[in-house]
């Protein structure tokens, strides 16, 4: 084997990275707890320079935005009826 290929890790990622949701406040509104958890995950990933963790946190944030957008669209649709 060539020396520059010898130390490379083999394999790949076979599934999504699970993000640990941690609550930093005890609010009744779960929305802020989820955003706090995403922000904390982003900060942890930034501090550790972990690109996969940052990507996973950004994907979670995008999913949150999509969900909020769908809820607003649904509310607007109901108001028009």
PDB file of N, CA, C and O in Angstrom:
ATOM      1  N   UNK A   1       0.850  -1.177   0.000  1.00  0.00           N
ATOM      2  CA  UNK A   1       0.000   0.000   0.000  1.00  0.00           C
ATOM      3  C   UNK A   1       0.897   1.241   0.000  1.00  0.00           C
ATOM      4  O   UNK A   1       1.969   1.247   0.604  1.00  0.00           O
ATOM      5  N   UNK A   2       0.451   2.259  -0.667  1.00  0.00           N
ATOM      6  CA  UNK A   2       1.197   3.505  -0.719  1.00  0.00           C
ATOM      7  C   UNK A   2       1.223   4.170   0.649  1.00  0.00           C
ATOM      8  O   UNK A   2       0.214   4.141   1.353  1.00  0.00           O
ATOM      9  N   UNK A   3       2.327   4.762   1.047  1.00  0.00           N
ATOM     10  CA  UNK A   3       2.449   5.349   2.388  1.00  0.00           C
ATOM     11  C   UNK A   3       1.400   6.418   2.686  1.00  0.00           C
ATOM     12  O   UNK A   3       0.921   6.505   3.817  1.00  0.00           O
ATOM     13  N   UNK A   4       1.035   7.232   1.698  1.00  0.00           N
ATOM     14  CA  UNK A   4       0.074   8.290   1.991  1.00  0.00           C
ATOM     15  C   UNK A   4      -1.361   7.765   2.110  1.00  0.00           C
ATOM     16  O   UNK A   4      -2.235   8.491   2.583  1.00  0.00           O
ATOM     17  N   UNK A   5      -1.620   6.534   1.696  1.00  0.00           N
ATOM     18  CA  UNK A   5      -2.941   5.936   1.858  1.00  0.00           C
ATOM     19  C   UNK A   5      -3.024   5.058   3.093  1.00  0.00           C
ATOM     20  O   UNK A   5      -4.113   4.655   3.501  1.00  0.00           O
ATOM     21  N   UNK A   6      -1.899   4.766   3.677  1.00  0.00           N
ATOM     22  CA  UNK A   6      -1.837   3.825   4.788  1.00  0.00           C
ATOM     23  C   UNK A   6      -2.598   4.301   6.031  1.00  0.00           C
ATOM     24  O   UNK A   6      -3.266   3.495   6.678  1.00  0.00           O
ATOM     25  N   UNK A   7      -2.513   5.572   6.375  1.00  0.00           N
ATOM     26  CA  UNK A   7      -3.080   6.080   7.614  1.00  0.00           C
ATOM     27  C   UNK A   7      -4.500   6.623   7.467  1.00  0.00           C
ATOM     28  O   UNK A   7      -5.071   7.108   8.444  1.00  0.00           O
ATOM     29  N   UNK A   8      -5.075   6.553   6.282  1.00  0.00           N
ATOM     30  CA  UNK A   8      -6.423   7.077   6.108  1.00  0.00           C
ATOM     31  C   UNK A   8      -7.436   6.091   6.675  1.00  0.00           C
ATOM     32  O   UNK A   8      -7.271   4.875   6.585  1.00  0.00           O
ATOM     33  N   UNK A   9      -8.472   6.644   7.253  1.00  0.00           N
ATOM     34  CA  UNK A   9      -9.546   5.827   7.806  1.00  0.00           C
ATOM     35  C   UNK A   9     -10.455   5.370   6.675  1.00  0.00           C
ATOM     36  O   UNK A   9     -10.768   6.136   5.763  1.00  0.00           O
ATOM     37  N   UNK A  10     -10.866   4.126   6.746  1.00  0.00           N
ATOM     38  CA  UNK A  10     -11.781   3.602   5.746  1.00  0.00           C
ATOM     39  C   UNK A  10     -13.188   3.615   6.317  1.00  0.00           C
ATOM     40  O   UNK A  10     -13.378   3.634   7.533  1.00  0.00           O
ATOM     41  N   UNK A  11     -14.175   3.603   5.424  1.00  0.00           N
ATOM     42  CA  UNK A  11     -15.558   3.561   5.859  1.00  0.00           C
ATOM     43  C   UNK A  11     -16.238   4.878   5.602  1.00  0.00           C
ATOM     44  O   UNK A  11     -15.629   5.833   5.121  1.00  0.00           O
ATOM     45  N   UNK A  12     -17.483   4.912   5.924  1.00  0.00           N
ATOM     46  CA  UNK A  12     -18.257   6.121   5.715  1.00  0.00           C
ATOM     47  C   UNK A  12     -19.391   6.197   6.700  1.00  0.00           C
ATOM     48  O   UNK A  12     -19.585   5.318   7.540  1.00  0.00           O
ATOM     49  N   UNK A  13     -20.105   7.231   6.578  1.00  0.00           N
ATOM     50  CA  UNK A  13     -21.238   7.456   7.464  1.00  0.00           C
ATOM     51  C   UNK A  13     -22.459   6.770   6.890  1.00  0.00           C
ATOM     52  O   UNK A  13     -22.772   6.955   5.714  1.00  0.00           O
ATOM     53  N   UNK A  14     -23.150   5.990   7.685  1.00  0.00           N
ATOM     54  CA  UNK A  14     -24.283   5.239   7.179  1.00  0.00           C
ATOM     55  C   UNK A  14     -25.622   5.778   7.644  1.00  0.00           C
ATOM     56  O   UNK A  14     -26.659   5.256   7.237  1.00  0.00           O
ATOM     57  N   UNK A  15     -25.637   6.798   8.479  1.00  0.00           N
ATOM     58  CA  UNK A  15     -26.900   7.324   8.966  1.00  0.00           C
ATOM     59  C   UNK A  15     -26.740   8.710   9.533  1.00  0.00           C
ATOM     60  O   UNK A  15     -25.624   9.221   9.634  1.00  0.00           O
ATOM     61  N   UNK A  16     -27.848   9.326   9.906  1.00  0.00           N
ATOM     62  CA  UNK A  16     -27.766  10.686  10.450  1.00  0.00           C
ATOM     63  C   UNK A  16     -27.175  10.695  11.854  1.00  0.00           C
ATOM     64  O   UNK A  16     -27.266   9.717  12.596  1.00  0.00           O
ATOM     65  N   UNK A  17     -26.580  11.803  12.188  1.00  0.00           N
ATOM     66  CA  UNK A  17     -26.026  11.980  13.530  1.00  0.00           C
ATOM     67  C   UNK A  17     -27.160  12.433  14.441  1.00  0.00           C
ATOM     68  O   UNK A  17     -27.886  13.378  14.132  1.00  0.00           O
ATOM     69  N   UNK A  18     -27.294  11.758  15.542  1.00  0.00           N
ATOM     70  CA  UNK A  18     -28.320  12.136  16.508  1.00  0.00           C
ATOM     71  C   UNK A  18     -27.795  13.268  17.372  1.00  0.00           C
ATOM     72  O   UNK A  18     -26.654  13.227  17.834  1.00  0.00           O
ATOM     73  N   UNK A  19     -28.619  14.268  17.589  1.00  0.00           N
ATOM     74  CA  UNK A  19     -28.235  15.403  18.410  1.00  0.00           C
ATOM     75  C   UNK A  19     -28.882  15.254  19.776  1.00  0.00           C
ATOM     76  O   UNK A  19     -30.080  15.001  19.898  1.00  0.00           O
ATOM     77  N   UNK A  20     -28.069  15.414  20.781  1.00  0.00           N
ATOM     78  CA  UNK A  20     -28.578  15.345  22.140  1.00  0.00           C
ATOM     79  C   UNK A  20     -29.232  16.681  22.471  1.00  0.00           C
ATOM     80  O   UNK A  20     -28.584  17.727  22.439  1.00  0.00           O
ATOM     81  N   UNK A  21     -30.525  16.634  22.789  1.00  0.00           N
ATOM     82  CA  UNK A  21     -31.243  17.850  23.118  1.00  0.00           C
ATOM     83  C   UNK A  21     -31.142  18.053  24.626  1.00  0.00           C
ATOM     84  O   UNK A  21     -31.605  17.230  25.416  1.00  0.00           O
ATOM     85  N   UNK A  22     -30.525  19.171  24.999  1.00  0.00           N
ATOM     86  CA  UNK A  22     -30.336  19.483  26.411  1.00  0.00           C
ATOM     87  C   UNK A  22     -31.043  20.783  26.733  1.00  0.00           C
ATOM     88  O   UNK A  22     -30.919  21.767  26.003  1.00  0.00           O
ATOM     89  N   UNK A  23     -31.767  20.783  27.802  1.00  0.00           N
ATOM     90  CA  UNK A  23     -32.485  21.977  28.209  1.00  0.00           C
ATOM     91  C   UNK A  23     -31.607  22.834  29.103  1.00  0.00           C
ATOM     92  O   UNK A  23     -31.000  22.335  30.051  1.00  0.00           O
ATOM     93  N   UNK A  24     -31.541  24.134  28.797  1.00  0.00           N
ATOM     94  CA  UNK A  24     -30.761  25.036  29.633  1.00  0.00           C
ATOM     95  C   UNK A  24     -31.658  25.860  30.543  1.00  0.00           C
ATOM     96  O   UNK A  24     -31.189  26.484  31.495  1.00  0.00           O
ATOM     97  N   UNK A  25     -32.955  25.856  30.243  1.00  0.00           N
ATOM     98  CA  UNK A  25     -33.909  26.588  31.076  1.00  0.00           C
ATOM     99  C   UNK A  25     -35.131  25.724  31.302  1.00  0.00           C
ATOM    100  O   UNK A  25     -35.395  24.798  30.535  1.00  0.00           O
ATOM    101  N   UNK A  26     -35.872  26.021  32.344  1.00  0.00           N
ATOM    102  CA  UNK A  26     -37.095  25.296  32.633  1.00  0.00           C
ATOM    103  C   UNK A  26     -38.291  26.165  32.271  1.00  0.00           C
ATOM    104  O   UNK A  26     -39.023  26.619  33.151  1.00  0.00           O
ATOM    105  N   UNK A  27     -38.490  26.395  30.977  1.00  0.00           N
ATOM    106  CA  UNK A  27     -39.642  27.157  30.501  1.00  0.00           C
ATOM    107  C   UNK A  27     -40.791  26.205  30.228  1.00  0.00           C
ATOM    108  O   UNK A  27     -40.590  25.015  29.983  1.00  0.00           O
ATOM    109  N   UNK A  28     -42.004  26.751  30.273  1.00  0.00           N
ATOM    110  CA  UNK A  28     -43.168  25.959  29.903  1.00  0.00           C
ATOM    111  C   UNK A  28     -43.245  25.803  28.393  1.00  0.00           C
ATOM    112  O   UNK A  28     -43.848  24.851  27.898  1.00  0.00           O
ATOM    113  N   UNK A  29     -42.649  26.716  27.668  1.00  0.00           N
ATOM    114  CA  UNK A  29     -42.680  26.703  26.214  1.00  0.00           C
ATOM    115  C   UNK A  29     -41.497  25.895  25.687  1.00  0.00           C
ATOM    116  O   UNK A  29     -40.350  26.329  25.793  1.00  0.00           O
ATOM    117  N   UNK A  30     -41.773  24.720  25.120  1.00  0.00           N
ATOM    118  CA  UNK A  30     -40.724  23.847  24.616  1.00  0.00           C
ATOM    119  C   UNK A  30     -39.971  24.433  23.440  1.00  0.00           C
ATOM    120  O   UNK A  30     -38.870  23.985  23.119  1.00  0.00           O
ATOM    121  N   UNK A  31     -40.555  25.435  22.794  1.00  0.00           N
ATOM    122  CA  UNK A  31     -39.926  26.061  21.633  1.00  0.00           C
ATOM    123  C   UNK A  31     -38.579  26.663  22.008  1.00  0.00           C
ATOM    124  O   UNK A  31     -37.591  26.451  21.306  1.00  0.00           O
ATOM    125  N   UNK A  32     -38.528  27.404  23.096  1.00  0.00           N
ATOM    126  CA  UNK A  32     -37.282  28.033  23.503  1.00  0.00           C
ATOM    127  C   UNK A  32     -36.272  27.004  23.992  1.00  0.00           C
ATOM    128  O   UNK A  32     -35.071  27.169  23.780  1.00  0.00           O
ATOM    129  N   UNK A  33     -36.741  25.950  24.639  1.00  0.00           N
ATOM    130  CA  UNK A  33     -35.829  24.902  25.077  1.00  0.00           C
ATOM    131  C   UNK A  33     -35.150  24.265  23.876  1.00  0.00           C
ATOM    132  O   UNK A  33     -33.950  23.992  23.918  1.00  0.00           O
ATOM    133  N   UNK A  34     -35.900  24.023  22.806  1.00  0.00           N
ATOM    134  CA  UNK A  34     -35.335  23.409  21.615  1.00  0.00           C
ATOM    135  C   UNK A  34     -34.319  24.339  20.956  1.00  0.00           C
ATOM    136  O   UNK A  34     -33.247  23.898  20.544  1.00  0.00           O
ATOM    137  N   UNK A  35     -34.654  25.622  20.857  1.00  0.00           N
ATOM    138  CA  UNK A  35     -33.719  26.582  20.271  1.00  0.00           C
ATOM    139  C   UNK A  35     -32.472  26.730  21.135  1.00  0.00           C
ATOM    140  O   UNK A  35     -31.362  26.845  20.614  1.00  0.00           O
ATOM    141  N   UNK A  36     -32.652  26.728  22.448  1.00  0.00           N
ATOM    142  CA  UNK A  36     -31.496  26.792  23.346  1.00  0.00           C
ATOM    143  C   UNK A  36     -30.591  25.573  23.149  1.00  0.00           C
ATOM    144  O   UNK A  36     -29.367  25.700  23.158  1.00  0.00           O
ATOM    145  N   UNK A  37     -31.186  24.407  22.974  1.00  0.00           N
ATOM    146  CA  UNK A  37     -30.410  23.193  22.780  1.00  0.00           C
ATOM    147  C   UNK A  37     -29.638  23.249  21.465  1.00  0.00           C
ATOM    148  O   UNK A  37     -28.476  22.848  21.403  1.00  0.00           O
ATOM    149  N   UNK A  38     -30.289  23.747  20.416  1.00  0.00           N
ATOM    150  CA  UNK A  38     -29.603  23.874  19.130  1.00  0.00           C
ATOM    151  C   UNK A  38     -28.448  24.864  19.247  1.00  0.00           C
ATOM    152  O   UNK A  38     -27.350  24.597  18.759  1.00  0.00           O
ATOM    153  N   UNK A  39     -28.688  26.003  19.890  1.00  0.00           N
ATOM    154  CA  UNK A  39     -27.629  27.001  20.048  1.00  0.00           C
ATOM    155  C   UNK A  39     -26.467  26.433  20.860  1.00  0.00           C
ATOM    156  O   UNK A  39     -25.304  26.674  20.536  1.00  0.00           O
ATOM    157  N   UNK A  40     -26.774  25.696  21.889  1.00  0.00           N
ATOM    158  CA  UNK A  40     -25.716  25.088  22.711  1.00  0.00           C
ATOM    159  C   UNK A  40     -24.922  24.065  21.902  1.00  0.00           C
ATOM    160  O   UNK A  40     -23.698  23.994  22.013  1.00  0.00           O
ATOM    161  N   UNK A  41     -25.624  23.271  21.087  1.00  0.00           N
ATOM    162  CA  UNK A  41     -24.931  22.309  20.231  1.00  0.00           C
ATOM    163  C   UNK A  41     -24.021  23.016  19.228  1.00  0.00           C
ATOM    164  O   UNK A  41     -22.911  22.558  18.958  1.00  0.00           O
ATOM    165  N   UNK A  42     -24.499  24.135  18.677  1.00  0.00           N
ATOM    166  CA  UNK A  42     -23.679  24.899  17.733  1.00  0.00           C
ATOM    167  C   UNK A  42     -22.430  25.449  18.409  1.00  0.00           C
ATOM    168  O   UNK A  42     -21.335  25.377  17.851  1.00  0.00           O
ATOM    169  N   UNK A  43     -22.593  25.996  19.604  1.00  0.00           N
ATOM    170  CA  UNK A  43     -21.443  26.529  20.331  1.00  0.00           C
ATOM    171  C   UNK A  43     -20.436  25.430  20.679  1.00  0.00           C
ATOM    172  O   UNK A  43     -19.228  25.623  20.549  1.00  0.00           O
ATOM    173  N   UNK A  44     -20.945  24.276  21.123  1.00  0.00           N
ATOM    174  CA  UNK A  44     -20.055  23.153  21.439  1.00  0.00           C
ATOM    175  C   UNK A  44     -19.292  22.694  20.200  1.00  0.00           C
ATOM    176  O   UNK A  44     -18.094  22.419  20.262  1.00  0.00           O
ATOM    177  N   UNK A  45     -20.001  22.615  19.074  1.00  0.00           N
ATOM    178  CA  UNK A  45     -19.353  22.188  17.831  1.00  0.00           C
ATOM    179  C   UNK A  45     -18.323  23.205  17.380  1.00  0.00           C
ATOM    180  O   UNK A  45     -17.259  22.835  16.884  1.00  0.00           O
ATOM    181  N   UNK A  46     -18.629  24.480  17.547  1.00  0.00           N
ATOM    182  CA  UNK A  46     -17.696  25.539  17.153  1.00  0.00           C
ATOM    183  C   UNK A  46     -16.437  25.496  18.009  1.00  0.00           C
ATOM    184  O   UNK A  46     -15.323  25.597  17.496  1.00  0.00           O
ATOM    185  N   UNK A  47     -16.626  25.343  19.324  1.00  0.00           N
ATOM    186  CA  UNK A  47     -15.484  25.307  20.234  1.00  0.00           C
ATOM    187  C   UNK A  47     -14.592  24.096  19.979  1.00  0.00           C
ATOM    188  O   UNK A  47     -13.368  24.194  20.062  1.00  0.00           O
ATOM    189  N   UNK A  48     -15.208  22.954  19.668  1.00  0.00           N
ATOM    190  CA  UNK A  48     -14.428  21.742  19.433  1.00  0.00           C
ATOM    191  C   UNK A  48     -13.999  21.592  17.973  1.00  0.00           C
ATOM    192  O   UNK A  48     -13.280  20.656  17.624  1.00  0.00           O
ATOM    193  N   UNK A  49     -14.443  22.520  17.123  1.00  0.00           N
ATOM    194  CA  UNK A  49     -14.144  22.500  15.684  1.00  0.00           C
ATOM    195  C   UNK A  49     -14.581  21.185  15.038  1.00  0.00           C
ATOM    196  O   UNK A  49     -13.896  20.638  14.173  1.00  0.00           O
ATOM    197  N   UNK A  50     -15.747  20.691  15.485  1.00  0.00           N
ATOM    198  CA  UNK A  50     -16.310  19.441  14.974  1.00  0.00           C
ATOM    199  C   UNK A  50     -17.305  19.764  13.862  1.00  0.00           C
ATOM    200  O   UNK A  50     -18.425  20.206  14.119  1.00  0.00           O
ATOM    201  N   UNK A  51     -16.879  19.538  12.634  1.00  0.00           N
ATOM    202  CA  UNK A  51     -17.711  19.896  11.478  1.00  0.00           C
ATOM    203  C   UNK A  51     -18.982  19.067  11.400  1.00  0.00           C
ATOM    204  O   UNK A  51     -20.037  19.587  11.038  1.00  0.00           O
ATOM    205  N   UNK A  52     -18.896  17.783  11.736  1.00  0.00           N
ATOM    206  CA  UNK A  52     -20.097  16.940  11.670  1.00  0.00           C
ATOM    207  C   UNK A  52     -21.129  17.374  12.698  1.00  0.00           C
ATOM    208  O   UNK A  52     -22.325  17.370  12.410  1.00  0.00           O
ATOM    209  N   UNK A  53     -20.690  17.746  13.883  1.00  0.00           N
ATOM    210  CA  UNK A  53     -21.619  18.201  14.909  1.00  0.00           C
ATOM    211  C   UNK A  53     -22.253  19.531  14.506  1.00  0.00           C
ATOM    212  O   UNK A  53     -23.440  19.752  14.750  1.00  0.00           O
ATOM    213  N   UNK A  54     -21.470  20.414  13.892  1.00  0.00           N
ATOM    214  CA  UNK A  54     -22.017  21.691  13.422  1.00  0.00           C
ATOM    215  C   UNK A  54     -23.037  21.454  12.315  1.00  0.00           C
ATOM    216  O   UNK A  54     -24.100  22.075  12.297  1.00  0.00           O
ATOM    217  N   UNK A  55     -22.709  20.558  11.400  1.00  0.00           N
ATOM    218  CA  UNK A  55     -23.637  20.239  10.314  1.00  0.00           C
ATOM    219  C   UNK A  55     -24.948  19.682  10.884  1.00  0.00           C
ATOM    220  O   UNK A  55     -26.028  20.061  10.432  1.00  0.00           O
ATOM    221  N   UNK A  56     -24.857  18.800  11.858  1.00  0.00           N
ATOM    222  CA  UNK A  56     -26.050  18.216  12.460  1.00  0.00           C
ATOM    223  C   UNK A  56     -26.882  19.288  13.170  1.00  0.00           C
ATOM    224  O   UNK A  56     -28.111  19.275  13.092  1.00  0.00           O
ATOM    225  N   UNK A  57     -26.215  20.214  13.860  1.00  0.00           N
ATOM    226  CA  UNK A  57     -26.936  21.293  14.544  1.00  0.00           C
ATOM    227  C   UNK A  57     -27.613  22.210  13.533  1.00  0.00           C
ATOM    228  O   UNK A  57     -28.744  22.642  13.754  1.00  0.00           O
ATOM    229  N   UNK A  58     -26.941  22.509  12.435  1.00  0.00           N
ATOM    230  CA  UNK A  58     -27.538  23.348  11.394  1.00  0.00           C
ATOM    231  C   UNK A  58     -28.715  22.647  10.731  1.00  0.00           C
ATOM    232  O   UNK A  58     -29.716  23.288  10.411  1.00  0.00           O
ATOM    233  N   UNK A  59     -28.608  21.344  10.521  1.00  0.00           N
ATOM    234  CA  UNK A  59     -29.727  20.585   9.958  1.00  0.00           C
ATOM    235  C   UNK A  59     -30.926  20.608  10.903  1.00  0.00           C
ATOM    236  O   UNK A  59     -32.067  20.720  10.453  1.00  0.00           O
ATOM    237  N   UNK A  60     -30.679  20.504  12.198  1.00  0.00           N
ATOM    238  CA  UNK A  60     -31.767  20.577  13.180  1.00  0.00           C
ATOM    239  C   UNK A  60     -32.426  21.946  13.143  1.00  0.00           C
ATOM    240  O   UNK A  60     -33.649  22.053  13.234  1.00  0.00           O
ATOM    241  N   UNK A  61     -31.622  22.989  13.012  1.00  0.00           N
ATOM    242  CA  UNK A  61     -32.159  24.345  12.947  1.00  0.00           C
ATOM    243  C   UNK A  61     -33.000  24.526  11.684  1.00  0.00           C
ATOM    244  O   UNK A  61     -34.063  25.145  11.727  1.00  0.00           O
ATOM    245  N   UNK A  62     -32.527  23.990  10.566  1.00  0.00           N
ATOM    246  CA  UNK A  62     -33.300  24.071   9.317  1.00  0.00           C
ATOM    247  C   UNK A  62     -34.625  23.334   9.440  1.00  0.00           C
ATOM    248  O   UNK A  62     -35.649  23.819   8.959  1.00  0.00           O
ATOM    249  N   UNK A  63     -34.616  22.178  10.075  1.00  0.00           N
ATOM    250  CA  UNK A  63     -35.860  21.439  10.284  1.00  0.00           C
ATOM    251  C   UNK A  63     -36.817  22.227  11.172  1.00  0.00           C
ATOM    252  O   UNK A  63     -38.025  22.233  10.931  1.00  0.00           O
ATOM    253  N   UNK A  64     -36.289  22.886  12.190  1.00  0.00           N
ATOM    254  CA  UNK A  64     -37.119  23.720  13.066  1.00  0.00           C
ATOM    255  C   UNK A  64     -37.764  24.854  12.257  1.00  0.00           C
ATOM    256  O   UNK A  64     -38.954  25.128  12.413  1.00  0.00           O
ATOM    257  N   UNK A  65     -36.983  25.505  11.399  1.00  0.00           N
ATOM    258  CA  UNK A  65     -37.509  26.605  10.583  1.00  0.00           C
ATOM    259  C   UNK A  65     -38.578  26.087   9.628  1.00  0.00           C
ATOM    260  O   UNK A  65     -39.612  26.732   9.456  1.00  0.00           O
ATOM    261  N   UNK A  66     -38.345  24.932   9.004  1.00  0.00           N
ATOM    262  CA  UNK A  66     -39.343  24.353   8.108  1.00  0.00           C
ATOM    263  C   UNK A  66     -40.645  24.072   8.839  1.00  0.00           C
ATOM    264  O   UNK A  66     -41.728  24.353   8.326  1.00  0.00           O
ATOM    265  N   UNK A  67     -40.536  23.520  10.032  1.00  0.00           N
ATOM    266  CA  UNK A  67     -41.726  23.202  10.823  1.00  0.00           C
ATOM    267  C   UNK A  67     -42.490  24.476  11.187  1.00  0.00           C
ATOM    268  O   UNK A  67     -43.716  24.516  11.083  1.00  0.00           O
ATOM    269  N   UNK A  68     -41.777  25.503  11.607  1.00  0.00           N
ATOM    270  CA  UNK A  68     -42.418  26.770  11.933  1.00  0.00           C
ATOM    271  C   UNK A  68     -43.103  27.372  10.706  1.00  0.00           C
ATOM    272  O   UNK A  68     -44.210  27.900  10.813  1.00  0.00           O
ATOM    273  N   UNK A  69     -42.458  27.298   9.550  1.00  0.00           N
ATOM    274  CA  UNK A  69     -43.017  27.822   8.312  1.00  0.00           C
ATOM    275  C   UNK A  69     -44.293  27.074   7.936  1.00  0.00           C
ATOM    276  O   UNK A  69     -45.278  27.692   7.532  1.00  0.00           O
ATOM    277  N   UNK A  70     -44.280  25.742   8.068  1.00  0.00           N
ATOM    278  CA  UNK A  70     -45.471  24.954   7.763  1.00  0.00           C
ATOM    279  C   UNK A  70     -46.618  25.308   8.700  1.00  0.00           C
ATOM    280  O   UNK A  70     -47.766  25.394   8.263  1.00  0.00           O
ATOM    281  N   UNK A  71     -46.327  25.513   9.973  1.00  0.00           N
ATOM    282  CA  UNK A  71     -47.375  25.881  10.927  1.00  0.00           C
ATOM    283  C   UNK A  71     -47.973  27.246  10.586  1.00  0.00           C
ATOM    284  O   UNK A  71     -49.188  27.429  10.663  1.00  0.00           O
ATOM    285  N   UNK A  72     -47.123  28.204  10.209  1.00  0.00           N
ATOM    286  CA  UNK A  72     -47.627  29.527   9.825  1.00  0.00           C
ATOM    287  C   UNK A  72     -48.455  29.456   8.552  1.00  0.00           C
ATOM    288  O   UNK A  72     -49.492  30.111   8.450  1.00  0.00           O
ATOM    289  N   UNK A  73     -48.008  28.669   7.585  1.00  0.00           N
ATOM    290  CA  UNK A  73     -48.779  28.500   6.349  1.00  0.00           C
ATOM    291  C   UNK A  73     -50.140  27.888   6.642  1.00  0.00           C
ATOM    292  O   UNK A  73     -51.149  28.297   6.067  1.00  0.00           O
ATOM    293  N   UNK A  74     -50.166  26.913   7.533  1.00  0.00           N
ATOM    294  CA  UNK A  74     -51.420  26.257   7.902  1.00  0.00           C
ATOM    295  C   UNK A  74     -52.365  27.245   8.593  1.00  0.00           C
ATOM    296  O   UNK A  74     -53.564  27.258   8.313  1.00  0.00           O
ATOM    297  N   UNK A  75     -51.829  28.067   9.491  1.00  0.00           N
ATOM    298  CA  UNK A  75     -52.643  29.071  10.179  1.00  0.00           C
ATOM    299  C   UNK A  75     -53.207  30.091   9.193  1.00  0.00           C
ATOM    300  O   UNK A  75     -54.375  30.466   9.295  1.00  0.00           O
ATOM    301  N   UNK A  76     -52.396  30.541   8.245  1.00  0.00           N
ATOM    302  CA  UNK A  76     -52.863  31.501   7.242  1.00  0.00           C
ATOM    303  C   UNK A  76     -53.941  30.892   6.364  1.00  0.00           C
ATOM    304  O   UNK A  76     -54.895  31.577   5.993  1.00  0.00           O
ATOM    305  N   UNK A  77     -53.807  29.623   6.026  1.00  0.00           N
ATOM    306  CA  UNK A  77     -54.796  28.942   5.212  1.00  0.00           C
ATOM    307  C   UNK A  77     -56.137  28.851   5.941  1.00  0.00           C
ATOM    308  O   UNK A  77     -57.196  29.047   5.345  1.00  0.00           O
ATOM    309  N   UNK A  78     -56.074  28.546   7.257  1.00  0.00           N
ATOM    310  CA  UNK A  78     -57.300  28.459   8.050  1.00  0.00           C
ATOM    311  C   UNK A  78     -57.973  29.812   8.194  1.00  0.00           C
ATOM    312  O   UNK A  78     -59.202  29.880   8.217  1.00  0.00           O
ATOM    313  N   UNK A  79     -57.211  30.886   8.291  1.00  0.00           N
ATOM    314  CA  UNK A  79     -57.766  32.228   8.423  1.00  0.00           C
ATOM    315  C   UNK A  79     -58.506  32.663   7.166  1.00  0.00           C
ATOM    316  O   UNK A  79     -59.492  33.395   7.247  1.00  0.00           O
ATOM    317  N   UNK A  80     -58.037  32.217   6.004  1.00  0.00           N
ATOM    318  CA  UNK A  80     -58.656  32.592   4.738  1.00  0.00           C
ATOM    319  C   UNK A  80     -59.993  31.896   4.515  1.00  0.00           C
ATOM    320  O   UNK A  80     -60.826  32.390   3.754  1.00  0.00           O
ATOM    321  N   UNK A  81     -60.209  30.764   5.165  1.00  0.00           N
ATOM    322  CA  UNK A  81     -61.458  30.017   4.980  1.00  0.00           C
ATOM    323  C   UNK A  81     -62.576  30.590   5.758  1.00  0.00           C
ATOM    324  O   UNK A  81     -63.692  30.074   5.708  1.00  0.00           O
TER     325      UNK A  81
END
